[in-house]
Amino acid sequence: MLWSRRGNLFTTQFPHIARACERLPADTLLDGEIVAIDKSGRISFNLLQHHRSHAQALLFYAFDVIVCRGKNLVSTPLEKRRTILDELFKNLGGKPSQIGLSETMDARPADLIRVAKEFGFEGIVAKRRSSLYEPGKRWTEQQLAFERAKKEDHGEQ
């Protein structure tokens, strides 16, 4: 099943993604984002929210695993959770799918924000390797950092 962070059931809205997730082990819960891919092959959250029918593809990108085969991983550091997540995706056999694994990068936050702005990305999910899973926290901090960077570009305080 697909659930939003607010607890809304999305399985019927994205049945192809829900079917792809059935290949994951039972009792596994991933954290990620459903994204729309535009005509130029770029991720567009605006397209997902307002013009889904114009998307070239709808995909789910996983960036964390919260429960794996019934084991709660909330208190497990991110570095270990990513190792588990990598193994889950290796076991999927590399077949083309509507679910993918997000990339990881070792970079300073300022560098990530600079590159994201250069490429016109709409946001970043950034976590420390040692961080435990904290529901909802990632968006608050990263969205604020992105908003500050946008305001600075436009001469606002």
PyMOL commands that place a pseudoatom at each C-alpha (Angstrom):
pseudoatom trace, name=CA, resn=MET, resi=1, chain=A, elem=C, hetatm=0, pos=[0.000, 0.000, 0.000]
pseudoatom trace, name=CA, resn=LEU, resi=2, chain=A, elem=C, hetatm=0, pos=[1.052, 3.595, -0.571]
pseudoatom trace, name=CA, resn=TRP, resi=3, chain=A, elem=C, hetatm=0, pos=[0.514, 6.147, 2.181]
pseudoatom trace, name=CA, resn=SER, resi=4, chain=A, elem=C, hetatm=0, pos=[1.255, 9.866, 2.299]
pseudoatom trace, name=CA, resn=ARG, resi=5, chain=A, elem=C, hetatm=0, pos=[3.092, 11.359, 5.264]
pseudoatom trace, name=CA, resn=ARG, resi=6, chain=A, elem=C, hetatm=0, pos=[-0.296, 12.680, 6.372]
pseudoatom trace, name=CA, resn=GLY, resi=7, chain=A, elem=C, hetatm=0, pos=[-1.752, 9.166, 6.405]
pseudoatom trace, name=CA, resn=ASN, resi=8, chain=A, elem=C, hetatm=0, pos=[-3.734, 9.370, 3.154]
pseudoatom trace, name=CA, resn=LEU, resi=9, chain=A, elem=C, hetatm=0, pos=[-4.020, 6.152, 1.156]
pseudoatom trace, name=CA, resn=PHE, resi=10, chain=A, elem=C, hetatm=0, pos=[-2.610, 6.643, -2.398]
pseudoatom trace, name=CA, resn=THR, resi=11, chain=A, elem=C, hetatm=0, pos=[-2.690, 3.064, -3.678]
pseudoatom trace, name=CA, resn=THR, resi=12, chain=A, elem=C, hetatm=0, pos=[-5.599, 3.692, -6.063]
pseudoatom trace, name=CA, resn=GLN, resi=13, chain=A, elem=C, hetatm=0, pos=[-4.082, 6.946, -7.371]
pseudoatom trace, name=CA, resn=PHE, resi=14, chain=A, elem=C, hetatm=0, pos=[-0.768, 5.261, -8.230]
pseudoatom trace, name=CA, resn=PRO, resi=15, chain=A, elem=C, hetatm=0, pos=[-1.601, 1.584, -8.890]
pseudoatom trace, name=CA, resn=HIS, resi=16, chain=A, elem=C, hetatm=0, pos=[1.484, 0.956, -11.066]
pseudoatom trace, name=CA, resn=ILE, resi=17, chain=A, elem=C, hetatm=0, pos=[3.766, 2.114, -8.244]
pseudoatom trace, name=CA, resn=ALA, resi=18, chain=A, elem=C, hetatm=0, pos=[1.822, 0.047, -5.687]
pseudoatom trace, name=CA, resn=ARG, resi=19, chain=A, elem=C, hetatm=0, pos=[2.237, -3.041, -7.914]
pseudoatom trace, name=CA, resn=ALA, resi=20, chain=A, elem=C, hetatm=0, pos=[5.980, -2.397, -8.234]
pseudoatom trace, name=CA, resn=CYS, resi=21, chain=A, elem=C, hetatm=0, pos=[6.270, -2.136, -4.430]
pseudoatom trace, name=CA, resn=GLU, resi=22, chain=A, elem=C, hetatm=0, pos=[4.730, -5.605, -4.103]
pseudoatom trace, name=CA, resn=ARG, resi=23, chain=A, elem=C, hetatm=0, pos=[8.155, -6.951, -5.148]
pseudoatom trace, name=CA, resn=LEU, resi=24, chain=A, elem=C, hetatm=0, pos=[9.595, -5.711, -1.835]
pseudoatom trace, name=CA, resn=PRO, resi=25, chain=A, elem=C, hetatm=0, pos=[9.783, -8.117, 1.126]
pseudoatom trace, name=CA, resn=ALA, resi=26, chain=A, elem=C, hetatm=0, pos=[6.647, -8.409, 3.269]
pseudoatom trace, name=CA, resn=ASP, resi=27, chain=A, elem=C, hetatm=0, pos=[6.402, -6.041, 6.230]
pseudoatom trace, name=CA, resn=THR, resi=28, chain=A, elem=C, hetatm=0, pos=[8.753, -3.463, 4.697]
pseudoatom trace, name=CA, resn=LEU, resi=29, chain=A, elem=C, hetatm=0, pos=[8.109, 0.277, 4.886]
pseudoatom trace, name=CA, resn=LEU, resi=30, chain=A, elem=C, hetatm=0, pos=[10.082, 2.739, 2.765]
pseudoatom trace, name=CA, resn=ASP, resi=31, chain=A, elem=C, hetatm=0, pos=[10.263, 6.512, 2.949]
pseudoatom trace, name=CA, resn=GLY, resi=32, chain=A, elem=C, hetatm=0, pos=[10.461, 8.248, -0.383]
pseudoatom trace, name=CA, resn=GLU, resi=33, chain=A, elem=C, hetatm=0, pos=[8.774, 10.531, -2.845]
pseudoatom trace, name=CA, resn=ILE, resi=34, chain=A, elem=C, hetatm=0, pos=[6.502, 10.022, -5.825]
pseudoatom trace, name=CA, resn=VAL, resi=35, chain=A, elem=C, hetatm=0, pos=[7.719, 12.249, -8.631]
pseudoatom trace, name=CA, resn=ALA, resi=36, chain=A, elem=C, hetatm=0, pos=[6.573, 13.180, -12.108]
pseudoatom trace, name=CA, resn=ILE, resi=37, chain=A, elem=C, hetatm=0, pos=[9.079, 13.250, -14.938]
pseudoatom trace, name=CA, resn=ASP, resi=38, chain=A, elem=C, hetatm=0, pos=[8.574, 16.051, -17.456]
pseudoatom trace, name=CA, resn=LYS, resi=39, chain=A, elem=C, hetatm=0, pos=[9.220, 16.005, -21.217]
pseudoatom trace, name=CA, resn=SER, resi=40, chain=A, elem=C, hetatm=0, pos=[12.881, 16.905, -20.722]
pseudoatom trace, name=CA, resn=GLY, resi=41, chain=A, elem=C, hetatm=0, pos=[13.406, 14.022, -18.269]
pseudoatom trace, name=CA, resn=ARG, resi=42, chain=A, elem=C, hetatm=0, pos=[13.523, 16.204, -15.154]
pseudoatom trace, name=CA, resn=ILE, resi=43, chain=A, elem=C, hetatm=0, pos=[11.631, 15.695, -11.917]
pseudoatom trace, name=CA, resn=SER, resi=44, chain=A, elem=C, hetatm=0, pos=[8.722, 18.105, -11.506]
pseudoatom trace, name=CA, resn=PHE, resi=45, chain=A, elem=C, hetatm=0, pos=[6.679, 18.278, -8.303]
pseudoatom trace, name=CA, resn=ASN, resi=46, chain=A, elem=C, hetatm=0, pos=[4.473, 20.935, -9.906]
pseudoatom trace, name=CA, resn=LEU, resi=47, chain=A, elem=C, hetatm=0, pos=[3.620, 18.522, -12.697]
pseudoatom trace, name=CA, resn=LEU, resi=48, chain=A, elem=C, hetatm=0, pos=[2.794, 15.836, -10.142]
pseudoatom trace, name=CA, resn=GLN, resi=49, chain=A, elem=C, hetatm=0, pos=[0.482, 18.129, -8.190]
pseudoatom trace, name=CA, resn=HIS, resi=50, chain=A, elem=C, hetatm=0, pos=[-1.294, 19.923, -11.007]
pseudoatom trace, name=CA, resn=HIS, resi=51, chain=A, elem=C, hetatm=0, pos=[-0.890, 18.221, -14.378]
pseudoatom trace, name=CA, resn=ARG, resi=52, chain=A, elem=C, hetatm=0, pos=[-0.240, 14.541, -13.706]
pseudoatom trace, name=CA, resn=SER, resi=53, chain=A, elem=C, hetatm=0, pos=[-1.697, 13.520, -17.081]
pseudoatom trace, name=CA, resn=HIS, resi=54, chain=A, elem=C, hetatm=0, pos=[1.093, 15.450, -18.867]
pseudoatom trace, name=CA, resn=ALA, resi=55, chain=A, elem=C, hetatm=0, pos=[3.890, 13.560, -17.090]
pseudoatom trace, name=CA, resn=GLN, resi=56, chain=A, elem=C, hetatm=0, pos=[6.115, 11.277, -19.139]
pseudoatom trace, name=CA, resn=ALA, resi=57, chain=A, elem=C, hetatm=0, pos=[6.374, 8.938, -16.131]
pseudoatom trace, name=CA, resn=LEU, resi=58, chain=A, elem=C, hetatm=0, pos=[5.419, 8.728, -12.474]
pseudoatom trace, name=CA, resn=LEU, resi=59, chain=A, elem=C, hetatm=0, pos=[8.045, 7.104, -10.265]
pseudoatom trace, name=CA, resn=PHE, resi=60, chain=A, elem=C, hetatm=0, pos=[8.679, 6.437, -6.590]
pseudoatom trace, name=CA, resn=TYR, resi=61, chain=A, elem=C, hetatm=0, pos=[12.193, 7.220, -5.358]
pseudoatom trace, name=CA, resn=ALA, resi=62, chain=A, elem=C, hetatm=0, pos=[13.093, 5.595, -2.028]
pseudoatom trace, name=CA, resn=PHE, resi=63, chain=A, elem=C, hetatm=0, pos=[15.579, 7.357, 0.208]
pseudoatom trace, name=CA, resn=ASP, resi=64, chain=A, elem=C, hetatm=0, pos=[15.094, 5.531, 3.500]
pseudoatom trace, name=CA, resn=VAL, resi=65, chain=A, elem=C, hetatm=0, pos=[13.805, 2.280, 5.004]
pseudoatom trace, name=CA, resn=ILE, resi=66, chain=A, elem=C, hetatm=0, pos=[11.847, 2.515, 8.241]
pseudoatom trace, name=CA, resn=VAL, resi=67, chain=A, elem=C, hetatm=0, pos=[10.799, -1.127, 8.680]
pseudoatom trace, name=CA, resn=CYS, resi=68, chain=A, elem=C, hetatm=0, pos=[12.415, -4.100, 6.938]
pseudoatom trace, name=CA, resn=ARG, resi=69, chain=A, elem=C, hetatm=0, pos=[10.857, -7.564, 7.110]
pseudoatom trace, name=CA, resn=GLY, resi=70, chain=A, elem=C, hetatm=0, pos=[9.026, -6.510, 10.275]
pseudoatom trace, name=CA, resn=LYS, resi=71, chain=A, elem=C, hetatm=0, pos=[12.078, -5.061, 12.047]
pseudoatom trace, name=CA, resn=ASN, resi=72, chain=A, elem=C, hetatm=0, pos=[11.668, -1.428, 13.117]
pseudoatom trace, name=CA, resn=LEU, resi=73, chain=A, elem=C, hetatm=0, pos=[14.724, 0.583, 12.029]
pseudoatom trace, name=CA, resn=VAL, resi=74, chain=A, elem=C, hetatm=0, pos=[13.759, 3.992, 13.430]
pseudoatom trace, name=CA, resn=SER, resi=75, chain=A, elem=C, hetatm=0, pos=[16.569, 3.857, 16.019]
pseudoatom trace, name=CA, resn=THR, resi=76, chain=A, elem=C, hetatm=0, pos=[19.134, 2.590, 13.491]
pseudoatom trace, name=CA, resn=PRO, resi=77, chain=A, elem=C, hetatm=0, pos=[21.601, 5.179, 12.090]
pseudoatom trace, name=CA, resn=LEU, resi=78, chain=A, elem=C, hetatm=0, pos=[20.992, 6.250, 8.497]
pseudoatom trace, name=CA, resn=GLU, resi=79, chain=A, elem=C, hetatm=0, pos=[24.248, 4.739, 7.223]
pseudoatom trace, name=CA, resn=LYS, resi=80, chain=A, elem=C, hetatm=0, pos=[23.047, 1.259, 8.284]
pseudoatom trace, name=CA, resn=ARG, resi=81, chain=A, elem=C, hetatm=0, pos=[19.509, 1.890, 6.983]
pseudoatom trace, name=CA, resn=ARG, resi=82, chain=A, elem=C, hetatm=0, pos=[20.958, 2.866, 3.579]
pseudoatom trace, name=CA, resn=THR, resi=83, chain=A, elem=C, hetatm=0, pos=[22.983, -0.365, 3.499]
pseudoatom trace, name=CA, resn=ILE, resi=84, chain=A, elem=C, hetatm=0, pos=[19.764, -2.297, 4.144]
pseudoatom trace, name=CA, resn=LEU, resi=85, chain=A, elem=C, hetatm=0, pos=[17.945, -0.254, 1.495]
pseudoatom trace, name=CA, resn=ASP, resi=86, chain=A, elem=C, hetatm=0, pos=[20.723, -0.906, -1.048]
pseudoatom trace, name=CA, resn=GLU, resi=87, chain=A, elem=C, hetatm=0, pos=[20.402, -4.653, -0.384]
pseudoatom trace, name=CA, resn=LEU, resi=88, chain=A, elem=C, hetatm=0, pos=[16.629, -4.514, -0.833]
pseudoatom trace, name=CA, resn=PHE, resi=89, chain=A, elem=C, hetatm=0, pos=[17.079, -2.925, -4.257]
pseudoatom trace, name=CA, resn=LYS, resi=90, chain=A, elem=C, hetatm=0, pos=[19.822, -5.370, -5.291]
pseudoatom trace, name=CA, resn=ASN, resi=91, chain=A, elem=C, hetatm=0, pos=[17.416, -8.194, -4.504]
pseudoatom trace, name=CA, resn=LEU, resi=92, chain=A, elem=C, hetatm=0, pos=[14.826, -6.682, -6.851]
pseudoatom trace, name=CA, resn=GLY, resi=93, chain=A, elem=C, hetatm=0, pos=[17.068, -7.846, -9.686]
pseudoatom trace, name=CA, resn=GLY, resi=94, chain=A, elem=C, hetatm=0, pos=[17.631, -4.533, -11.436]
pseudoatom trace, name=CA, resn=LYS, resi=95, chain=A, elem=C, hetatm=0, pos=[14.493, -4.922, -13.547]
pseudoatom trace, name=CA, resn=PRO, resi=96, chain=A, elem=C, hetatm=0, pos=[13.012, -1.680, -14.903]
pseudoatom trace, name=CA, resn=SER, resi=97, chain=A, elem=C, hetatm=0, pos=[10.500, -0.490, -12.396]
pseudoatom trace, name=CA, resn=GLN, resi=98, chain=A, elem=C, hetatm=0, pos=[8.389, 2.390, -11.171]
pseudoatom trace, name=CA, resn=ILE, resi=99, chain=A, elem=C, hetatm=0, pos=[10.463, 2.398, -7.969]
pseudoatom trace, name=CA, resn=GLY, resi=100, chain=A, elem=C, hetatm=0, pos=[14.040, 3.547, -7.751]
pseudoatom trace, name=CA, resn=LEU, resi=101, chain=A, elem=C, hetatm=0, pos=[16.700, 4.225, -5.201]
pseudoatom trace, name=CA, resn=SER, resi=102, chain=A, elem=C, hetatm=0, pos=[17.771, 7.827, -4.629]
pseudoatom trace, name=CA, resn=GLU, resi=103, chain=A, elem=C, hetatm=0, pos=[21.437, 8.683, -4.964]
pseudoatom trace, name=CA, resn=THR, resi=104, chain=A, elem=C, hetatm=0, pos=[23.583, 9.470, -1.965]
pseudoatom trace, name=CA, resn=MET, resi=105, chain=A, elem=C, hetatm=0, pos=[26.247, 12.168, -1.937]
pseudoatom trace, name=CA, resn=ASP, resi=106, chain=A, elem=C, hetatm=0, pos=[28.957, 13.164, 0.469]
pseudoatom trace, name=CA, resn=ALA, resi=107, chain=A, elem=C, hetatm=0, pos=[28.944, 16.947, 0.309]
pseudoatom trace, name=CA, resn=ARG, resi=108, chain=A, elem=C, hetatm=0, pos=[28.650, 20.054, 2.425]
pseudoatom trace, name=CA, resn=PRO, resi=109, chain=A, elem=C, hetatm=0, pos=[25.089, 21.449, 2.705]
pseudoatom trace, name=CA, resn=ALA, resi=110, chain=A, elem=C, hetatm=0, pos=[26.124, 24.765, 1.097]
pseudoatom trace, name=CA, resn=ASP, resi=111, chain=A, elem=C, hetatm=0, pos=[27.526, 22.885, -1.916]
pseudoatom trace, name=CA, resn=LEU, resi=112, chain=A, elem=C, hetatm=0, pos=[24.348, 20.807, -2.268]
pseudoatom trace, name=CA, resn=ILE, resi=113, chain=A, elem=C, hetatm=0, pos=[22.166, 23.899, -2.184]
pseudoatom trace, name=CA, resn=ARG, resi=114, chain=A, elem=C, hetatm=0, pos=[24.384, 25.681, -4.718]
pseudoatom trace, name=CA, resn=VAL, resi=115, chain=A, elem=C, hetatm=0, pos=[24.270, 22.757, -7.170]
pseudoatom trace, name=CA, resn=ALA, resi=116, chain=A, elem=C, hetatm=0, pos=[20.534, 22.267, -6.655]
pseudoatom trace, name=CA, resn=LYS, resi=117, chain=A, elem=C, hetatm=0, pos=[19.939, 25.932, -7.471]
pseudoatom trace, name=CA, resn=GLU, resi=118, chain=A, elem=C, hetatm=0, pos=[22.208, 25.740, -10.538]
pseudoatom trace, name=CA, resn=PHE, resi=119, chain=A, elem=C, hetatm=0, pos=[20.214, 22.807, -11.900]
pseudoatom trace, name=CA, resn=GLY, resi=120, chain=A, elem=C, hetatm=0, pos=[16.858, 24.304, -10.926]
pseudoatom trace, name=CA, resn=PHE, resi=121, chain=A, elem=C, hetatm=0, pos=[15.950, 21.496, -8.528]
pseudoatom trace, name=CA, resn=GLU, resi=122, chain=A, elem=C, hetatm=0, pos=[12.858, 22.058, -6.417]
pseudoatom trace, name=CA, resn=GLY, resi=123, chain=A, elem=C, hetatm=0, pos=[14.332, 20.684, -3.192]
pseudoatom trace, name=CA, resn=ILE, resi=124, chain=A, elem=C, hetatm=0, pos=[16.789, 18.366, -1.502]
pseudoatom trace, name=CA, resn=VAL, resi=125, chain=A, elem=C, hetatm=0, pos=[16.459, 15.536, 0.987]
pseudoatom trace, name=CA, resn=ALA, resi=126, chain=A, elem=C, hetatm=0, pos=[19.551, 15.711, 3.165]
pseudoatom trace, name=CA, resn=LYS, resi=127, chain=A, elem=C, hetatm=0, pos=[20.356, 13.709, 6.268]
pseudoatom trace, name=CA, resn=ARG, resi=128, chain=A, elem=C, hetatm=0, pos=[23.468, 13.062, 8.332]
pseudoatom trace, name=CA, resn=ARG, resi=129, chain=A, elem=C, hetatm=0, pos=[24.883, 9.526, 8.094]
pseudoatom trace, name=CA, resn=SER, resi=130, chain=A, elem=C, hetatm=0, pos=[24.500, 9.058, 11.842]
pseudoatom trace, name=CA, resn=SER, resi=131, chain=A, elem=C, hetatm=0, pos=[20.934, 10.404, 12.022]
pseudoatom trace, name=CA, resn=LEU, resi=132, chain=A, elem=C, hetatm=0, pos=[18.066, 8.343, 13.343]
pseudoatom trace, name=CA, resn=TYR, resi=133, chain=A, elem=C, hetatm=0, pos=[14.743, 8.376, 11.517]
pseudoatom trace, name=CA, resn=GLU, resi=134, chain=A, elem=C, hetatm=0, pos=[12.708, 11.448, 12.517]
pseudoatom trace, name=CA, resn=PRO, resi=135, chain=A, elem=C, hetatm=0, pos=[9.342, 11.635, 10.730]
pseudoatom trace, name=CA, resn=GLY, resi=136, chain=A, elem=C, hetatm=0, pos=[8.633, 15.011, 9.113]
pseudoatom trace, name=CA, resn=LYS, resi=137, chain=A, elem=C, hetatm=0, pos=[11.863, 16.724, 10.183]
pseudoatom trace, name=CA, resn=ARG, resi=138, chain=A, elem=C, hetatm=0, pos=[13.659, 16.495, 6.833]
pseudoatom trace, name=CA, resn=TRP, resi=139, chain=A, elem=C, hetatm=0, pos=[11.224, 18.736, 4.953]
pseudoatom trace, name=CA, resn=THR, resi=140, chain=A, elem=C, hetatm=0, pos=[11.108, 21.466, 7.564]
pseudoatom trace, name=CA, resn=GLU, resi=141, chain=A, elem=C, hetatm=0, pos=[14.864, 22.021, 7.682]
pseudoatom trace, name=CA, resn=GLN, resi=142, chain=A, elem=C, hetatm=0, pos=[15.601, 21.591, 3.997]
pseudoatom trace, name=CA, resn=GLN, resi=143, chain=A, elem=C, hetatm=0, pos=[12.655, 23.631, 2.777]
pseudoatom trace, name=CA, resn=LEU, resi=144, chain=A, elem=C, hetatm=0, pos=[13.703, 26.510, 5.048]
pseudoatom trace, name=CA, resn=ALA, resi=145, chain=A, elem=C, hetatm=0, pos=[17.266, 26.338, 3.742]
pseudoatom trace, name=CA, resn=PHE, resi=146, chain=A, elem=C, hetatm=0, pos=[15.996, 26.369, 0.178]
pseudoatom trace, name=CA, resn=GLU, resi=147, chain=A, elem=C, hetatm=0, pos=[13.647, 29.289, 0.843]
pseudoatom trace, name=CA, resn=ARG, resi=148, chain=A, elem=C, hetatm=0, pos=[16.488, 31.288, 2.442]
pseudoatom trace, name=CA, resn=ALA, resi=149, chain=A, elem=C, hetatm=0, pos=[18.680, 30.631, -0.590]
pseudoatom trace, name=CA, resn=LYS, resi=150, chain=A, elem=C, hetatm=0, pos=[15.895, 31.754, -2.971]
pseudoatom trace, name=CA, resn=LYS, resi=151, chain=A, elem=C, hetatm=0, pos=[15.334, 34.964, -1.004]
pseudoatom trace, name=CA, resn=GLU, resi=152, chain=A, elem=C, hetatm=0, pos=[19.061, 35.737, -0.985]
pseudoatom trace, name=CA, resn=ASP, resi=153, chain=A, elem=C, hetatm=0, pos=[19.124, 35.378, -4.786]
pseudoatom trace, name=CA, resn=HIS, resi=154, chain=A, elem=C, hetatm=0, pos=[16.339, 37.952, -5.042]
pseudoatom trace, name=CA, resn=GLY, resi=155, chain=A, elem=C, hetatm=0, pos=[17.914, 40.413, -2.603]
pseudoatom trace, name=CA, resn=GLU, resi=156, chain=A, elem=C, hetatm=0, pos=[15.370, 39.718, 0.143]
pseudoatom trace, name=CA, resn=GLN, resi=157, chain=A, elem=C, hetatm=0, pos=[16.201, 39.363, 3.844]
for i in range(1, 157): cmd.bond("trace and resi %d" % i, "trace and resi %d" % (i + 1))
show_as sticks, trace
zoom trace
